[in-house]
Amino acid sequence: MTTFYKSFLKIQTENILKLKYFIWGDFLSKRGRMGGSKAAGPGGSCKCPKCGKTMKHQVGIPCSQQNCPKCGTKMVRK
């Protein structure tokens, strides 16, 4: 087998695996509605990615919908 043919097969295999993940990845991982991990539950905290300020997570309100009280940046779940 030539080097060109081996590299061609490797690239095609990688592309097939990427396509397979693209089609089935999110479905098989059973991720949460917001694209994060499975439901994080009622506890925990929200953290500002810009200034580092943390605050207690409010039940029913995603951290991504809350603004940091210090700098106004959207919060992320910690």
C-alpha positions in Angstrom: 0.0 0.0 0.0 1.4 3.4 -0.9 1.9 6.2 1.6 -0.6 8.3 -0.2 -3.3 5.6 -0.1 -2.7 5.1 3.7 -3.0 8.8 4.4 -6.1 8.9 2.2 -7.7 6.1 4.2 -6.8 7.7 7.5 -8.4 11.0 6.5 -11.6 9.3 5.2 -11.9 7.3 8.5 -11.5 10.5 10.6 -14.1 12.2 8.5 -16.6 9.3 8.9 -16.1 9.4 12.6 -16.6 13.1 12.8 -19.8 12.8 10.7 -21.0 10.0 12.9 -20.5 12.1 16.0 -22.1 15.1 14.3 -25.2 13.1 13.5 -25.5 11.0 16.7 -23.3 12.8 19.2 -25.8 14.9 21.0 -28.5 12.2 20.8 -26.3 9.6 22.3 -24.8 11.7 25.1 -28.3 12.7 26.3 -27.2 16.2 27.2 -29.4 18.7 28.9 -31.8 21.1 27.2 -29.3 24.0 27.4 -26.5 21.9 25.9 -24.6 21.4 29.1 -24.4 18.2 31.2 -27.4 16.4 32.4 -29.7 18.4 34.7 -27.5 19.9 37.4 -30.3 19.9 40.0 -31.6 22.7 42.2 -28.4 23.3 44.2 -25.1 24.8 43.1 -24.0 28.2 42.1 -23.6 30.5 39.1 -20.3 32.0 38.2 -19.3 35.0 36.1 -16.7 34.0 33.5 -15.3 37.5 33.3 -14.8 38.7 36.9 -15.3 35.4 38.8 -18.2 36.5 41.0 -20.3 33.6 42.3 -23.8 33.6 43.5 -26.3 30.9 44.6 -28.3 29.3 41.8 -32.0 30.2 41.8 -34.3 27.3 41.1 -36.1 27.6 37.8 -33.8 30.3 36.4 -30.9 29.1 34.3 -27.6 30.7 35.1 -27.2 31.7 31.4 -30.3 34.0 31.8 -28.8 35.8 34.8 -26.5 38.8 34.6 -23.5 39.3 36.9 -24.4 41.9 39.6 -20.8 43.2 39.5 -20.0 43.5 35.7 -23.2 42.6 33.9 -21.8 39.5 32.0 -24.0 36.5 31.5 -23.4 33.9 34.3 -22.5 30.2 33.8 -23.4 27.2 35.9 -20.6 26.1 38.2 
